[in-house]
């Protein structure tokens, strides 16, 4: 595999990962096949410098990754608000009795 093909493969994988992240961030019913276990990303070895002909694809990938990051942050904020709404302690209300017979 030459440098061009290696870079194409790496960019395609990163694009798939970004689309997957967007799907997770925008779907309330998304079921992850990995059960939530995600491996840390590590850059491919020996890629060398990005070929100039792939610069536009890399730039488009960056835009996609930024969109994914924004959607993930918004989704996280939504979940934090939902959790907060469920865990807010409420002030206990004292019972009030009305004497209707006397």
C-alpha positions as a Python dict, from the first residue, in 0.01 Angstrom:
ca = {
    (1, 'X'): (0, 0, 0),
    (2, 'X'): (145, 336, -100),
    (3, 'X'): (127, 659, 103),
    (4, 'X'): (-175, 787, -93),
    (5, 'X'): (-374, 471, -25),
    (6, 'X'): (-273, 469, 341),
    (7, 'X'): (-391, 827, 382),
    (8, 'X'): (-715, 757, 194),
    (9, 'X'): (-783, 462, 421),
    (10, 'X'): (-707, 663, 736),
    (11, 'X'): (-928, 954, 624),
    (12, 'X'): (-1213, 718, 533),
    (13, 'X'): (-1195, 551, 875),
    (14, 'X'): (-1197, 888, 1050),
    (15, 'X'): (-1495, 993, 838),
    (16, 'X'): (-1684, 676, 937),
    (17, 'X'): (-1601, 742, 1303),
    (18, 'X'): (-1731, 1100, 1275),
    (19, 'X'): (-2056, 985, 1112),
    (20, 'X'): (-2095, 724, 1386),
    (21, 'X'): (-2043, 993, 1652),
    (22, 'X'): (-2304, 1217, 1487),
    (23, 'X'): (-2550, 928, 1474),
    (24, 'X'): (-2497, 860, 1843),
    (25, 'X'): (-2532, 1226, 1937),
    (26, 'X'): (-2853, 1280, 1742),
    (27, 'X'): (-3039, 955, 1806),
    (28, 'X'): (-3221, 898, 2133),
    (29, 'X'): (-3271, 534, 2045),
    (30, 'X'): (-2924, 457, 1914),
    (31, 'X'): (-2798, 122, 2037),
    (32, 'X'): (-2424, 90, 2015),
    (33, 'X'): (-2309, -256, 1912),
    (34, 'X'): (-2002, -220, 2134),
    (35, 'X'): (-2215, -181, 2445),
    (36, 'X'): (-2067, 162, 2513),
    (37, 'X'): (-1707, 41, 2524),
    (38, 'X'): (-1494, 262, 2302),
    (39, 'X'): (-1126, 227, 2246),
    (40, 'X'): (-899, 527, 2259),
    (41, 'X'): (-794, 644, 1915),
    (42, 'X'): (-432, 621, 1821),
    (43, 'X'): (-297, 765, 1498),
    (44, 'X'): (-186, 523, 1231),
    (45, 'X'): (187, 477, 1213),
    (46, 'X'): (407, 563, 918),
    (47, 'X'): (159, 778, 727),
    (48, 'X'): (404, 1051, 657),
    (49, 'X'): (296, 1387, 524),
    (50, 'X'): (-57, 1426, 385),
    (51, 'X'): (-50, 1419, 4),
    (52, 'X'): (-157, 1757, -137),
    (53, 'X'): (-427, 1589, -343),
    (54, 'X'): (-604, 1477, -26),
    (55, 'X'): (-604, 1819, 141),
    (56, 'X'): (-965, 1894, 42),
    (57, 'X'): (-1082, 1560, 181),
    (58, 'X'): (-891, 1623, 505),
    (59, 'X'): (-1045, 1971, 533),
    (60, 'X'): (-1395, 1829, 480),
    (61, 'X'): (-1320, 1571, 747),
    (62, 'X'): (-1219, 1845, 989),
    (63, 'X'): (-1552, 2022, 931),
    (64, 'X'): (-1736, 1694, 990),
    (65, 'X'): (-1541, 1626, 1311),
    (66, 'X'): (-1614, 1978, 1438),
    (67, 'X'): (-1986, 1920, 1370),
    (68, 'X'): (-1967, 1589, 1557),
    (69, 'X'): (-1796, 1757, 1853),
    (70, 'X'): (-2063, 2029, 1866),
    (71, 'X'): (-2346, 1775, 1855),
    (72, 'X'): (-2182, 1558, 2120),
    (73, 'X'): (-2143, 1860, 2349),
    (74, 'X'): (-2508, 1956, 2296),
    (75, 'X'): (-2622, 1600, 2361),
    (76, 'X'): (-2414, 1584, 2678),
    (77, 'X'): (-2565, 1914, 2794),
    (78, 'X'): (-2917, 1778, 2731),
    (79, 'X'): (-2843, 1464, 2933),
    (80, 'X'): (-2693, 1667, 3217),
    (81, 'X'): (-3008, 1883, 3227),
    (82, 'X'): (-3230, 1573, 3232),
    (83, 'X'): (-3028, 1420, 3515),
    (84, 'X'): (-3039, 1747, 3706),
    (85, 'X'): (-3417, 1765, 3665),
    (86, 'X'): (-3450, 1415, 3806),
    (87, 'X'): (-3222, 1475, 4102),
    (88, 'X'): (-3338, 1817, 4221),
    (89, 'X'): (-3432, 1796, 4585),
    (90, 'X'): (-3775, 1932, 4648),
    (91, 'X'): (-3882, 2116, 4960),
    (92, 'X'): (-4115, 1893, 5159),
    (93, 'X'): (-4468, 2029, 5180),
    (94, 'X'): (-4641, 2014, 5517),
    (95, 'X'): (-4985, 1861, 5517),
    (96, 'X'): (-5279, 2092, 5573),
    (97, 'X'): (-5594, 1956, 5735),
    (98, 'X'): (-5933, 2121, 5715),
    (99, 'X'): (-6194, 2047, 5982),
    (100, 'X'): (-6511, 1996, 5782),
    (101, 'X'): (-6718, 1849, 6068),
    (102, 'X'): (-6672, 2095, 6345),
}
